[in-house]
């Protein structure tokens, strides 16, 4: 507003027009450095859009099998911990028989392969290359050693403590995956945060080791069980990383084509082969120690 003339009797008003977009805004705010900050609603919308795009990029069978596999793991691991502790509480003493029972179910994935071969266009990965057979045998040997370590750990640790310590295998999986598989497995901030939290939990359990010790278990036995539980978790993470390496090198870019490597029957074949190899190694160890004759079932 300004005066008109010297007398100032007339006043003229100037209207300033603002763009509608500037008045309404776009849900963003101006930060101290002059740039717009994304609102929480925009972040949620972007996350939902990316999640929907990821869901549509895979067939429904993929998500069904993923949910089935995840549910099986969530059921199997707690059940294995409780049954292992129940075996020792019931008077069982053999570590070999406990580790042997962990791989005695190897025919289950082999039987699940039959519908894949009969009712779909899937075909067996046959004949496997010599290097693939070597890796299956090596993974089976490592799995047998891993199961034996866990069997010793559950002999001296409560099921809750042993399960919490065994969760550190997730941290070992991330580290070994980055070192062995390479750039495909990046350790982001969320992964690093999970590693720190899991490691801190294991340290806290170790510092409070005297509160959950069973009667008759010495401090040396408890420490041995704890160390073997951590070692078994590390070996478990190494097995995961090596399994991914086998898929990338021999089932995707090597002996198999890239499309077949992503199919469910290839996963079952690998699981059945490794479990059979672990079952053979564990059975040989059990027979060598005369475990079948001297074991209390």
C-alpha positions as CSV (number, residue, x, y, z in Angstrom):
1,X,0.0,0.0,0.0
2,X,1.3,3.4,-0.9
3,X,0.2,7.1,-0.8
4,X,-1.2,8.9,-3.9
5,X,0.2,12.3,-4.3
6,X,1.5,14.8,-1.7
7,X,-1.6,15.0,0.3
8,X,-1.8,11.4,1.0
9,X,-5.6,11.4,0.5
10,X,-5.7,8.7,-2.0
11,X,-4.5,5.2,-1.3
12,X,-3.7,2.6,-3.8
13,X,-3.7,-1.1,-2.9
14,X,-1.4,-3.6,-4.6
15,X,-2.5,-7.2,-4.6
16,X,0.2,-9.8,-4.5
17,X,-0.7,-13.1,-6.1
18,X,0.8,-16.3,-4.7
19,X,0.9,-19.6,-6.6
20,X,-1.6,-22.1,-5.4
21,X,1.1,-24.7,-5.0
22,X,3.1,-22.4,-2.8
23,X,0.0,-21.8,-0.5
24,X,-1.0,-25.4,-0.2
25,X,2.5,-27.0,-0.1
26,X,3.3,-30.5,-0.9
27,X,3.7,-31.9,2.6
28,X,7.4,-30.9,2.7
29,X,9.1,-28.5,5.1
30,X,12.2,-26.4,4.5
31,X,15.1,-27.5,6.6
32,X,17.8,-25.3,8.0
33,X,20.1,-26.0,5.1
34,X,17.5,-24.8,2.6
35,X,16.4,-28.2,1.2
36,X,13.0,-29.8,1.5
37,X,12.5,-32.5,4.0
38,X,10.4,-35.5,3.1
39,X,7.4,-35.9,5.4
40,X,6.5,-39.1,7.2
41,X,3.5,-39.6,5.0
42,X,5.6,-39.5,1.9
43,X,8.1,-42.0,3.3
44,X,5.3,-44.4,4.2
45,X,3.7,-44.0,0.7
46,X,7.1,-44.6,-1.0
47,X,7.6,-47.7,1.2
48,X,4.2,-49.1,0.4
49,X,4.7,-48.5,-3.3
50,X,8.1,-50.3,-3.3
51,X,6.7,-53.2,-1.3
52,X,3.8,-53.5,-3.7
53,X,6.2,-53.5,-6.7
54,X,8.3,-56.2,-5.1
55,X,5.2,-58.3,-4.4
56,X,4.0,-58.0,-8.0
57,X,7.5,-58.9,-9.3
58,X,7.2,-62.4,-8.0
59,X,4.5,-65.1,-8.6
60,X,2.1,-66.1,-5.8
61,X,3.8,-69.5,-5.6
62,X,7.0,-67.8,-4.6
63,X,5.5,-66.1,-1.6
64,X,3.6,-69.2,-0.6
65,X,6.8,-71.3,-0.6
66,X,8.6,-68.5,1.2
67,X,5.9,-68.4,3.9
68,X,6.0,-72.2,4.2
69,X,9.7,-72.3,4.5
70,X,9.8,-69.5,7.1
71,X,7.0,-71.2,9.1
72,X,8.9,-74.5,9.0
73,X,12.1,-72.9,10.4
74,X,10.2,-71.0,13.1
75,X,8.6,-74.3,14.2
76,X,11.7,-76.6,13.8
77,X,14.3,-74.6,15.7
78,X,12.3,-74.1,19.0
79,X,11.2,-77.7,18.8
80,X,14.7,-79.0,18.3
81,X,15.9,-77.0,21.3
82,X,13.1,-78.3,23.6
83,X,13.5,-81.9,22.5
84,X,17.3,-81.8,22.9
85,X,16.9,-80.6,26.5
86,X,14.1,-83.1,27.1
87,X,16.4,-85.9,25.9
88,X,19.0,-85.0,28.5
89,X,16.5,-84.4,31.3
90,X,15.1,-87.9,30.6
91,X,18.5,-89.5,31.2
92,X,20.0,-89.5,27.7
93,X,23.7,-89.2,27.6
94,X,24.8,-89.7,24.0
95,X,25.7,-86.6,22.0
96,X,26.1,-88.7,18.9
97,X,22.6,-90.0,18.9
98,X,21.2,-86.5,19.4
99,X,23.2,-85.1,16.5
100,X,22.2,-88.2,14.4
101,X,18.5,-87.6,15.1
102,X,19.0,-84.0,13.8
103,X,19.6,-85.3,10.2
104,X,17.6,-88.5,10.4
105,X,14.8,-86.7,8.6
106,X,16.7,-86.3,5.3
107,X,14.2,-88.4,3.3
108,X,11.5,-85.7,3.9
109,X,12.9,-83.2,1.3
110,X,13.7,-86.2,-1.0
111,X,10.0,-87.2,-0.9
112,X,8.9,-83.7,-1.5
113,X,10.8,-83.8,-4.7
114,X,8.5,-86.4,-6.2
115,X,5.5,-84.1,-6.7
116,X,7.9,-81.5,-8.2
117,X,9.1,-84.0,-10.8
118,X,5.7,-85.5,-11.5
119,X,3.3,-82.5,-11.6
120,X,5.5,-79.8,-13.0
121,X,8.1,-79.3,-15.7
122,X,11.0,-79.6,-13.2
123,X,13.7,-82.1,-13.9
124,X,16.5,-83.5,-11.7
125,X,19.8,-81.8,-11.7
126,X,21.5,-84.9,-13.1
127,X,24.2,-85.8,-13.4
128,X,25.8,-83.5,-10.8
129,X,29.3,-82.3,-11.6
130,X,32.2,-83.6,-9.5
131,X,32.7,-80.3,-7.9
132,X,29.0,-80.1,-6.9
133,X,29.3,-83.5,-5.3
134,X,32.4,-82.4,-3.5
135,X,30.6,-79.3,-2.1
136,X,27.6,-81.4,-1.0
137,X,30.0,-83.8,0.8
138,X,31.8,-80.9,2.5
139,X,28.6,-79.2,3.5
140,X,27.4,-82.5,4.9
141,X,30.6,-82.9,7.0
142,X,30.3,-79.4,8.3
143,X,26.6,-80.0,9.2
144,X,27.5,-83.1,11.1
145,X,30.2,-81.3,13.1
146,X,27.7,-78.4,13.7
147,X,25.0,-80.8,15.0
148,X,27.6,-82.4,17.3
149,X,28.7,-79.1,18.7
150,X,25.1,-78.2,19.5
151,X,24.5,-81.6,21.1
152,X,27.4,-80.9,23.5
153,X,26.1,-77.4,24.2
154,X,22.6,-78.5,25.1
155,X,24.1,-81.1,27.5
156,X,25.3,-78.2,29.8
157,X,23.1,-75.2,28.9
158,X,19.4,-74.6,29.5
159,X,17.3,-74.6,26.3
160,X,16.6,-70.9,26.6
161,X,20.2,-69.9,27.0
162,X,21.4,-72.2,24.2
163,X,18.8,-70.9,21.9
164,X,19.6,-67.2,22.5
165,X,23.3,-67.9,22.0
166,X,22.6,-69.9,18.8
167,X,20.8,-66.8,17.4
168,X,24.3,-65.3,16.9
169,X,24.5,-67.5,13.8
170,X,22.6,-64.6,12.1
171,X,25.5,-62.3,12.7
172,X,28.0,-64.9,11.6
173,X,25.9,-65.4,8.4
174,X,26.1,-61.7,7.6
175,X,29.8,-61.6,8.1
176,X,30.7,-64.8,6.3
177,X,28.3,-63.9,3.5
178,X,30.1,-60.6,2.9
179,X,33.5,-62.2,3.0
180,X,32.8,-65.3,0.9
181,X,30.0,-64.4,-1.5
182,X,31.2,-60.9,-2.0
183,X,29.5,-57.7,-3.0
184,X,26.1,-59.4,-3.4
185,X,25.8,-59.4,0.4
186,X,26.2,-55.9,1.6
187,X,26.3,-55.1,5.3
188,X,24.0,-52.0,5.7
189,X,23.2,-50.1,8.8
190,X,20.3,-52.3,9.8
191,X,22.4,-55.4,9.4
192,X,25.2,-53.8,11.4
193,X,22.7,-52.8,14.1
194,X,21.4,-56.4,14.3
195,X,25.0,-57.7,14.7
196,X,25.7,-55.3,17.5
197,X,22.5,-56.1,19.4
198,X,23.0,-59.9,19.0
199,X,26.6,-59.7,20.1
200,X,25.7,-57.6,23.1
201,X,23.0,-60.1,24.1
202,X,25.5,-63.0,23.9
203,X,28.0,-61.0,26.1
204,X,25.3,-60.3,28.7
205,X,24.4,-64.0,28.8
206,X,28.0,-64.9,29.3
207,X,28.5,-62.4,32.1
208,X,25.4,-63.7,33.9
209,X,26.4,-67.4,33.5
210,X,25.9,-68.4,37.1
211,X,22.2,-67.6,37.3
212,X,20.8,-70.4,35.0
213,X,23.3,-73.2,35.6
214,X,21.8,-76.6,36.2
215,X,22.6,-78.4,39.5
216,X,25.5,-80.8,38.9
217,X,26.9,-78.7,36.0
218,X,30.3,-77.3,36.9
219,X,31.6,-73.9,35.8
220,X,34.0,-75.6,33.4
221,X,31.3,-77.6,31.8
222,X,29.1,-74.5,31.5
223,X,31.9,-72.6,29.8
224,X,32.5,-75.6,27.5
225,X,28.9,-75.7,26.5
226,X,28.8,-71.9,25.9
227,X,32.0,-72.0,23.8
228,X,30.7,-74.9,21.7
229,X,27.4,-73.1,21.2
230,X,29.1,-70.0,19.9
231,X,31.4,-72.2,17.7
232,X,28.4,-74.1,16.4
233,X,26.7,-70.8,15.6
234,X,29.7,-69.6,13.7
235,X,29.9,-72.9,11.8
236,X,26.2,-72.6,11.0
237,X,26.7,-69.1,9.5
238,X,29.6,-70.5,7.5
239,X,27.4,-73.2,6.1
240,X,24.8,-70.7,5.0
241,X,27.4,-68.6,3.2
242,X,29.0,-71.7,1.5
243,X,25.5,-72.9,0.4
244,X,24.9,-69.5,-1.2
245,X,28.2,-69.7,-2.9
246,X,27.4,-73.2,-4.3
247,X,24.1,-71.9,-5.7
248,X,25.8,-68.9,-7.4
249,X,28.7,-70.8,-8.8
250,X,27.4,-74.3,-9.7
251,X,23.6,-74.0,-9.9
252,X,23.2,-70.6,-11.5
253,X,26.2,-69.8,-13.6
254,X,27.9,-73.2,-13.7
255,X,26.3,-76.5,-14.2
256,X,22.7,-75.3,-14.1
257,X,20.9,-72.5,-15.9
258,X,19.9,-69.3,-14.1
259,X,16.1,-69.9,-14.3
260,X,16.4,-73.4,-12.8
261,X,18.5,-72.2,-9.9
262,X,15.6,-70.1,-8.6
263,X,13.1,-72.9,-8.6
264,X,12.0,-74.6,-5.4
265,X,13.0,-78.1,-6.4
266,X,16.7,-77.1,-6.7
267,X,16.6,-76.0,-3.1
268,X,15.1,-79.3,-2.1
269,X,17.7,-81.2,-4.0
270,X,20.5,-79.3,-2.2
271,X,18.8,-79.8,1.2
272,X,18.3,-83.6,0.6
273,X,21.9,-84.1,-0.7
274,X,23.5,-82.2,2.2
275,X,21.3,-83.9,4.8
276,X,22.1,-87.3,3.4
277,X,25.8,-86.5,3.5
278,X,25.5,-85.3,7.1
279,X,23.5,-88.4,8.0
280,X,26.2,-90.6,6.5
281,X,29.0,-88.9,8.4
282,X,27.1,-88.9,11.7
283,X,26.1,-92.6,11.3
284,X,29.8,-93.4,10.7
285,X,30.8,-91.5,13.9
286,X,28.1,-93.2,15.9
287,X,29.1,-96.6,14.7
288,X,32.8,-95.9,15.4
289,X,32.0,-95.0,19.0
290,X,29.7,-98.0,19.4
291,X,26.9,-95.6,20.0
292,X,24.1,-97.8,18.6
293,X,24.8,-100.5,21.2
294,X,25.6,-98.4,24.2
295,X,23.1,-95.6,23.8
296,X,20.0,-95.1,25.9
297,X,17.2,-94.2,23.6
